[in-house]
Amino acid sequence: MDAENPQGLVTDLGDSISYRRCKFSTTLPKAYRYTAGHYWLTESAPGLWRVGLTRFALRMLGDFVEMQLDVKHGEPVHVGDEIGWYEGLKARSDLFSVVAGMFERANPDLSDPRDDPYGAGWLYEVRGTPDPQSVDALGYIAVLDATIDKLQAED
C-alpha cells in the first residue's frame, strides 16, 4: 500500500496523525521526518537534527535496557554510518546515523524512550543534512503498512 491508501485506520489530529492497525497504534507528529529504518528526526534548531526511534521500533525492541554511542562531539557522520547500539529486553539493534554532518551529543537524560518516544525519548543530535530518503508522517504510514504486511506473512 502507499501513503495515499493506508491499510490501517488513520486520523488527522491537526499537528499529528493517529495510526492504528492490528494491535499497534501510534501518534506521529506531522512536523517530523521518518525513515524506513524506523527512526524519526526533527530540526530542533536551525541545522540541528534530533533523532529517535519510532514507537514501532521501540515496541519491537521491548523494555529499554541500555544504549551506547561510539561517536563523540564534533566527529563527522554520514547517513548509514553505524554509530552505536540500543538494547531492549527483546532485542539488541545497531544504531545508525540518519543525518550527514557533525555529531553533537547523545541525550544526557535518556531513561526509557518508550515513555515519550517523540519528545524526551530522543537518542542523539547531529548538525547537518537529514537523510534525503526520509519521508513525512503519511509516507511513514506506508512504511508501517509494508512492515506489518511482512510480519503477518511470516506468521
CYANA upper distance limits for C-alpha pairs under 8 A (distance plus 0.5 A):
  1 MET  CA      5 ASN  CA      6.62
  1 MET  CA      6 PRO  CA      6.53
  1 MET  CA      7 GLN  CA      7.33
  1 MET  CA    142 ALA  CA      6.72
  1 MET  CA    145 ASP  CA      7.24
  1 MET  CA    146 ALA  CA      7.40
  2 ASP  CA      6 PRO  CA      6.59
  2 ASP  CA    139 GLY  CA      8.03
  2 ASP  CA    142 ALA  CA      5.50
  3 ALA  CA    138 LEU  CA      5.72
  3 ALA  CA    139 GLY  CA      5.62
  3 ALA  CA    140 TYR  CA      8.16
  3 ALA  CA    141 ILE  CA      6.87
  3 ALA  CA    142 ALA  CA      5.37
  4 GLU  CA    138 LEU  CA      8.23
  6 PRO  CA     10 VAL  CA      7.98
  6 PRO  CA    141 ILE  CA      7.36
  6 PRO  CA    142 ALA  CA      6.77
  6 PRO  CA    145 ASP  CA      7.39
  7 GLN  CA     21 ARG  CA      7.99
  7 GLN  CA    145 ASP  CA      6.82
  8 GLY  CA     19 TYR  CA      6.91
  8 GLY  CA     20 ARG  CA      5.93
  8 GLY  CA     21 ARG  CA      5.01
  8 GLY  CA     22 CYS  CA      8.36
  8 GLY  CA    145 ASP  CA      7.65
  9 LEU  CA     18 SER  CA      8.33
  9 LEU  CA     19 TYR  CA      6.08
  9 LEU  CA     20 ARG  CA      5.56
  9 LEU  CA     21 ARG  CA      6.81
 10 VAL  CA     17 ILE  CA      7.28
 10 VAL  CA     18 SER  CA      6.05
 10 VAL  CA     19 TYR  CA      5.15
 10 VAL  CA     20 ARG  CA      7.16
 11 THR  CA     17 ILE  CA      6.18
 11 THR  CA     18 SER  CA      5.48
 11 THR  CA     19 TYR  CA      7.13
 12 ASP  CA     16 SER  CA      7.00
 12 ASP  CA     17 ILE  CA      5.23
 12 ASP  CA     18 SER  CA      6.93
 13 LEU  CA     17 ILE  CA      5.94
 13 LEU  CA     18 SER  CA      7.33
 15 ASP  CA     29 PRO  CA      6.65
 15 ASP  CA     30 LYS  CA      6.20
 15 ASP  CA     31 ALA  CA      7.94
 16 SER  CA     27 THR  CA      6.87
 16 SER  CA     28 LEU  CA      5.82
 16 SER  CA     29 PRO  CA      4.71
 16 SER  CA     30 LYS  CA      5.33
 16 SER  CA     31 ALA  CA      8.41
 17 ILE  CA     27 THR  CA      6.01
 17 ILE  CA     28 LEU  CA      5.67
 17 ILE  CA     29 PRO  CA      7.00
 17 ILE  CA     30 LYS  CA      7.14
 17 ILE  CA    137 ALA  CA      7.73
 18 SER  CA     25 SER  CA      7.92
 18 SER  CA     26 THR  CA      6.38
 18 SER  CA     27 THR  CA      4.82
 18 SER  CA     28 LEU  CA      6.84
 19 TYR  CA     25 SER  CA      6.04
 19 TYR  CA     26 THR  CA      5.95
 19 TYR  CA     27 THR  CA      6.71
 19 TYR  CA     28 LEU  CA      8.23
 19 TYR  CA    141 ILE  CA      7.88
 20 ARG  CA     24 PHE  CA      6.25
 20 ARG  CA     25 SER  CA      4.66
 20 ARG  CA     26 THR  CA      7.08
 21 ARG  CA     25 SER  CA      6.89
 24 PHE  CA     56 PHE  CA      8.33
 26 THR  CA     55 ARG  CA      7.16
 26 THR  CA     56 PHE  CA      8.30
 28 LEU  CA     32 TYR  CA      8.37
 28 LEU  CA    137 ALA  CA      6.67
 29 PRO  CA    118 TYR  CA      8.17
 29 PRO  CA    137 ALA  CA      7.50
 30 LYS  CA    136 ASP  CA      7.37
 30 LYS  CA    137 ALA  CA      6.03
 31 ALA  CA     42 THR  CA      7.70
 31 ALA  CA    136 ASP  CA      8.16
 31 ALA  CA    137 ALA  CA      8.48
 32 TYR  CA     40 TRP  CA      7.04
 32 TYR  CA     41 LEU  CA      6.23
 32 TYR  CA     42 THR  CA      5.44
 32 TYR  CA     43 GLU  CA      8.49
 32 TYR  CA    136 ASP  CA      7.11
 32 TYR  CA    137 ALA  CA      7.55
 33 ARG  CA     40 TRP  CA      6.13
 33 ARG  CA     41 LEU  CA      5.71
 33 ARG  CA     42 THR  CA      6.83
 33 ARG  CA    134 SER  CA      6.35
 33 ARG  CA    135 VAL  CA      5.88
 33 ARG  CA    136 ASP  CA      5.48
 33 ARG  CA    137 ALA  CA      7.28
 34 TYR  CA     38 HIS  CA      7.17
 34 TYR  CA     39 TYR  CA      6.16
 34 TYR  CA     40 TRP  CA      4.91
 34 TYR  CA     41 LEU  CA      6.79
 34 TYR  CA    134 SER  CA      5.75
 34 TYR  CA    135 VAL  CA      5.69
 34 TYR  CA    136 ASP  CA      6.64
 34 TYR  CA    137 ALA  CA      7.34
 34 TYR  CA    139 GLY  CA      8.47
 34 TYR  CA    140 TYR  CA      6.46
 35 THR  CA     39 TYR  CA      5.81
 35 THR  CA     40 TRP  CA      7.00
 35 THR  CA     98 VAL  CA      8.33
 35 THR  CA    131 ASP  CA      8.45
 35 THR  CA    133 GLN  CA      7.59
 35 THR  CA    134 SER  CA      5.22
 35 THR  CA    135 VAL  CA      6.80
 35 THR  CA    140 TYR  CA      7.57
 36 ALA  CA    134 SER  CA      7.94
 36 ALA  CA    140 TYR  CA      7.81
 36 ALA  CA    143 VAL  CA      6.68
 38 HIS  CA     53 LEU  CA      6.55
 38 HIS  CA     54 THR  CA      5.98
 38 HIS  CA     56 PHE  CA      7.59
 38 HIS  CA     57 ALA  CA      6.30
 39 TYR  CA     51 VAL  CA      7.34
 39 TYR  CA     52 GLY  CA      6.13
 39 TYR  CA     53 LEU  CA      4.94
 39 TYR  CA     54 THR  CA      5.97
 39 TYR  CA     57 ALA  CA      8.31
 39 TYR  CA     98 VAL  CA      8.18
 40 TRP  CA     51 VAL  CA      6.18
 40 TRP  CA     52 GLY  CA      5.86
 40 TRP  CA     53 LEU  CA      6.44
 40 TRP  CA     54 THR  CA      6.46
 40 TRP  CA    118 TYR  CA      8.23
 41 LEU  CA     49 TRP  CA      6.72
 41 LEU  CA     50 ARG  CA      6.00
 41 LEU  CA     51 VAL  CA      4.96
 41 LEU  CA     52 GLY  CA      7.04
 41 LEU  CA    130 PRO  CA      8.41
 42 THR  CA     49 TRP  CA      5.98
 42 THR  CA     50 ARG  CA      5.90
 42 THR  CA     51 VAL  CA      7.26
 43 GLU  CA     47 GLY  CA      7.11
 43 GLU  CA     48 LEU  CA      6.07
 43 GLU  CA     49 TRP  CA      4.96
 43 GLU  CA     50 ARG  CA      6.72
 44 SER  CA     48 LEU  CA      6.31
 44 SER  CA     49 TRP  CA      6.36
 44 SER  CA     50 ARG  CA      6.57
 45 ALA  CA     49 TRP  CA      7.82
 47 GLY  CA    127 ARG  CA      5.96
 47 GLY  CA    128 GLY  CA      6.05
 47 GLY  CA    129 THR  CA      7.59
 48 LEU  CA    125 GLU  CA      7.19
 48 LEU  CA    126 VAL  CA      6.32
 48 LEU  CA    127 ARG  CA      4.80
 48 LEU  CA    128 GLY  CA      6.93
 49 TRP  CA     99 VAL  CA      7.86
 49 TRP  CA    125 GLU  CA      5.93
 49 TRP  CA    126 VAL  CA      5.84
 49 TRP  CA    127 ARG  CA      6.53
 49 TRP  CA    128 GLY  CA      7.71
 49 TRP  CA    130 PRO  CA      7.91
 50 ARG  CA    122 TRP  CA      7.13
 50 ARG  CA    123 LEU  CA      8.07
 50 ARG  CA    124 TYR  CA      6.47
 50 ARG  CA    125 GLU  CA      4.94
 50 ARG  CA    126 VAL  CA      7.24
 51 VAL  CA     98 VAL  CA      8.29
 51 VAL  CA    122 TRP  CA      6.11
 51 VAL  CA    123 LEU  CA      6.29
 51 VAL  CA    124 TYR  CA      5.95
 51 VAL  CA    125 GLU  CA      6.52
 52 GLY  CA    117 PRO  CA      7.56
 52 GLY  CA    118 TYR  CA      7.61
 52 GLY  CA    121 GLY  CA      7.18
 52 GLY  CA    122 TRP  CA      4.80
 52 GLY  CA    123 LEU  CA      5.43
 52 GLY  CA    124 TYR  CA      7.48
 53 LEU  CA     57 ALA  CA      6.46
 53 LEU  CA     58 LEU  CA      6.92
 53 LEU  CA    117 PRO  CA      7.40
 53 LEU  CA    122 TRP  CA      7.83
 53 LEU  CA    123 LEU  CA      8.07
 54 THR  CA     58 LEU  CA      6.80
 54 THR  CA    117 PRO  CA      6.94
 54 THR  CA    118 TYR  CA      7.77
 55 ARG  CA     59 ARG  CA      6.54
 55 ARG  CA    114 ARG  CA      7.42
 55 ARG  CA    117 PRO  CA      6.59
 56 PHE  CA     60 MET  CA      6.87
 57 ALA  CA     61 LEU  CA      6.80
 58 LEU  CA     62 GLY  CA      6.62
 58 LEU  CA     63 ASP  CA      8.40
 58 LEU  CA     88 GLY  CA      8.49
 58 LEU  CA    113 PRO  CA      8.14
 58 LEU  CA    114 ARG  CA      6.87
 59 ARG  CA     63 ASP  CA      8.49
 59 ARG  CA    114 ARG  CA      8.43
 60 MET  CA     90 LYS  CA      7.71
 60 MET  CA     91 ALA  CA      8.18
 61 LEU  CA     87 GLU  CA      7.76
 61 LEU  CA     88 GLY  CA      5.32
 61 LEU  CA     89 LEU  CA      7.04
 61 LEU  CA     90 LYS  CA      5.65
 61 LEU  CA     91 ALA  CA      5.53
 61 LEU  CA     92 ARG  CA      7.41
 61 LEU  CA     93 SER  CA      8.37
 62 GLY  CA     88 GLY  CA      5.50
 62 GLY  CA     89 LEU  CA      5.52
 62 GLY  CA     90 LYS  CA      5.52
 62 GLY  CA     91 ALA  CA      7.61
 63 ASP  CA     88 GLY  CA      5.66
 63 ASP  CA     89 LEU  CA      5.52
 63 ASP  CA     90 LYS  CA      7.86
 63 ASP  CA    112 ASP  CA      8.35
 63 ASP  CA    114 ARG  CA      8.34
 64 PHE  CA     87 GLU  CA      6.98
 64 PHE  CA     88 GLY  CA      5.04
 64 PHE  CA     89 LEU  CA      6.92
 64 PHE  CA    112 ASP  CA      6.21
 64 PHE  CA    113 PRO  CA      7.75
 64 PHE  CA    114 ARG  CA      8.16
 65 VAL  CA     86 TYR  CA      8.46
 65 VAL  CA     87 GLU  CA      5.94
 65 VAL  CA     88 GLY  CA      5.57
 65 VAL  CA     89 LEU  CA      6.81
 66 GLU  CA     86 TYR  CA      6.65
 66 GLU  CA     87 GLU  CA      5.80
 66 GLU  CA     88 GLY  CA      7.59
 67 MET  CA     84 GLY  CA      8.09
 67 MET  CA     85 TRP  CA      6.24
 67 MET  CA     86 TYR  CA      4.84
 67 MET  CA     87 GLU  CA      6.50
 68 GLN  CA     84 GLY  CA      5.90
 68 GLN  CA     85 TRP  CA      5.92
 68 GLN  CA     86 TYR  CA      7.04
 69 LEU  CA     83 ILE  CA      6.21
 69 LEU  CA     84 GLY  CA      4.60
 69 LEU  CA     85 TRP  CA      6.96
 69 LEU  CA     95 LEU  CA      8.47
 69 LEU  CA    106 ALA  CA      7.79
 70 ASP  CA     83 ILE  CA      5.91
 70 ASP  CA     84 GLY  CA      5.57
 71 VAL  CA     75 GLU  CA      7.04
 71 VAL  CA     83 ILE  CA      6.51
 71 VAL  CA     84 GLY  CA      8.08
 71 VAL  CA    103 PHE  CA      7.64
 72 LYS  CA    103 PHE  CA      7.15
 72 LYS  CA    104 GLU  CA      7.97
 72 LYS  CA    105 ARG  CA      7.65
 73 HIS  CA    102 MET  CA      8.01
 73 HIS  CA    103 PHE  CA      5.83
 73 HIS  CA    104 GLU  CA      5.26
 73 HIS  CA    105 ARG  CA      6.25
 74 GLY  CA    102 MET  CA      5.78
 74 GLY  CA    103 PHE  CA      5.83
 74 GLY  CA    104 GLU  CA      6.54
 75 GLU  CA    102 MET  CA      5.96
 75 GLU  CA    103 PHE  CA      5.93
 76 PRO  CA    100 ALA  CA      8.18
 76 PRO  CA    101 GLY  CA      6.08
 76 PRO  CA    102 MET  CA      4.95
 76 PRO  CA    103 PHE  CA      6.63
 77 VAL  CA     81 ASP  CA      6.94
 77 VAL  CA     97 SER  CA      7.26
 77 VAL  CA     99 VAL  CA      7.92
 77 VAL  CA    100 ALA  CA      6.04
 77 VAL  CA    101 GLY  CA      5.97
 77 VAL  CA    102 MET  CA      6.41
 77 VAL  CA    103 PHE  CA      6.92
 78 HIS  CA     97 SER  CA      6.92
 78 HIS  CA     98 VAL  CA      8.04
 78 HIS  CA     99 VAL  CA      6.90
 78 HIS  CA    100 ALA  CA      4.70
 78 HIS  CA    101 GLY  CA      6.92
 79 VAL  CA     96 PHE  CA      7.95
 79 VAL  CA     97 SER  CA      5.65
 79 VAL  CA     98 VAL  CA      5.30
 79 VAL  CA     99 VAL  CA      5.76
 79 VAL  CA    100 ALA  CA      5.67
 79 VAL  CA    130 PRO  CA      8.29
 79 VAL  CA    131 ASP  CA      6.60
 80 GLY  CA     96 PHE  CA      6.02
 80 GLY  CA     97 SER  CA      5.94
 80 GLY  CA     98 VAL  CA      6.82
 81 ASP  CA     96 PHE  CA      5.84
 81 ASP  CA     97 SER  CA      5.89
 82 GLU  CA     94 ASP  CA      7.19
 82 GLU  CA     95 LEU  CA      6.28
 82 GLU  CA     96 PHE  CA      4.90
 82 GLU  CA     97 SER  CA      7.03
 83 ILE  CA     94 ASP  CA      8.17
 83 ILE  CA     95 LEU  CA      6.20
 83 ILE  CA     96 PHE  CA      5.88
 83 ILE  CA     97 SER  CA      6.92
 84 GLY  CA     94 ASP  CA      6.39
 84 GLY  CA     95 LEU  CA      5.53
 84 GLY  CA     96 PHE  CA      7.59
 85 TRP  CA     92 ARG  CA      7.62
 85 TRP  CA     93 SER  CA      6.13
 85 TRP  CA     94 ASP  CA      4.70
 85 TRP  CA     95 LEU  CA      5.33
 86 TYR  CA     92 ARG  CA      6.25
 86 TYR  CA     93 SER  CA      5.84
 86 TYR  CA     94 ASP  CA      6.77
 86 TYR  CA     95 LEU  CA      7.01
 87 GLU  CA     91 ALA  CA      6.67
 87 GLU  CA     92 ARG  CA      4.67
 87 GLU  CA     93 SER  CA      6.81
 88 GLY  CA     92 ARG  CA      6.31
 98 VAL  CA    130 PRO  CA      6.63
 98 VAL  CA    131 ASP  CA      5.83
 99 VAL  CA    126 VAL  CA      6.89
 99 VAL  CA    127 ARG  CA      8.31
 99 VAL  CA    128 GLY  CA      6.81
 99 VAL  CA    129 THR  CA      5.96
 99 VAL  CA    130 PRO  CA      4.68
 99 VAL  CA    131 ASP  CA      5.94
100 ALA  CA    126 VAL  CA      8.08
100 ALA  CA    127 ARG  CA      8.33
100 ALA  CA    128 GLY  CA      5.96
100 ALA  CA    129 THR  CA      5.72
100 ALA  CA    130 PRO  CA      6.74
100 ALA  CA    131 ASP  CA      7.66
101 GLY  CA    126 VAL  CA      6.82
101 GLY  CA    127 ARG  CA      6.01
101 GLY  CA    128 GLY  CA      4.63
101 GLY  CA    129 THR  CA      6.89
102 MET  CA    126 VAL  CA      6.08
102 MET  CA    127 ARG  CA      5.76
102 MET  CA    128 GLY  CA      6.92
103 PHE  CA    125 GLU  CA      6.94
103 PHE  CA    126 VAL  CA      4.96
103 PHE  CA    127 ARG  CA      6.92
104 GLU  CA    124 TYR  CA      8.04
104 GLU  CA    125 GLU  CA      5.87
104 GLU  CA    126 VAL  CA      5.63
104 GLU  CA    127 ARG  CA      7.04
105 ARG  CA    124 TYR  CA      6.15
105 ARG  CA    125 GLU  CA      5.97
105 ARG  CA    126 VAL  CA      7.80
106 ALA  CA    123 LEU  CA      6.31
106 ALA  CA    124 TYR  CA      4.67
106 ALA  CA    125 GLU  CA      6.96
107 ASN  CA    122 TRP  CA      6.94
107 ASN  CA    123 LEU  CA      5.80
107 ASN  CA    124 TYR  CA      6.03
107 ASN  CA    125 GLU  CA      8.34
109 ASP  CA    120 ALA  CA      8.46
110 LEU  CA    120 ALA  CA      7.72
110 LEU  CA    121 GLY  CA      6.71
110 LEU  CA    122 TRP  CA      7.94
110 LEU  CA    123 LEU  CA      7.78
111 SER  CA    121 GLY  CA      8.20
112 ASP  CA    116 ASP  CA      8.43
112 ASP  CA    121 GLY  CA      7.20
113 PRO  CA    117 PRO  CA      5.54
113 PRO  CA    120 ALA  CA      7.60
113 PRO  CA    121 GLY  CA      4.32
113 PRO  CA    122 TRP  CA      7.37
114 ARG  CA    121 GLY  CA      7.26
115 ASP  CA    121 GLY  CA      7.53
116 ASP  CA    120 ALA  CA      6.05
116 ASP  CA    121 GLY  CA      5.70
117 PRO  CA    121 GLY  CA      5.02
117 PRO  CA    122 TRP  CA      7.18
118 TYR  CA    122 TRP  CA      7.26
130 PRO  CA    134 SER  CA      7.91
135 VAL  CA    139 GLY  CA      5.72
135 VAL  CA    140 TYR  CA      6.65
136 ASP  CA    140 TYR  CA      6.74
137 ALA  CA    141 ILE  CA      6.79
138 LEU  CA    142 ALA  CA      7.16
139 GLY  CA    143 VAL  CA      7.13
140 TYR  CA    144 LEU  CA      6.70
141 ILE  CA    145 ASP  CA      6.64
142 ALA  CA    146 ALA  CA      6.75
143 VAL  CA    147 THR  CA      6.61
144 LEU  CA    148 ILE  CA      6.51
145 ASP  CA    149 ASP  CA      6.56
146 ALA  CA    150 LYS  CA      6.72
147 THR  CA    151 LEU  CA      6.76
148 ILE  CA    152 GLN  CA      6.59
149 ASP  CA    153 ALA  CA      6.67
150 LYS  CA    154 GLU  CA      6.90
151 LEU  CA    155 ASP  CA      7.19
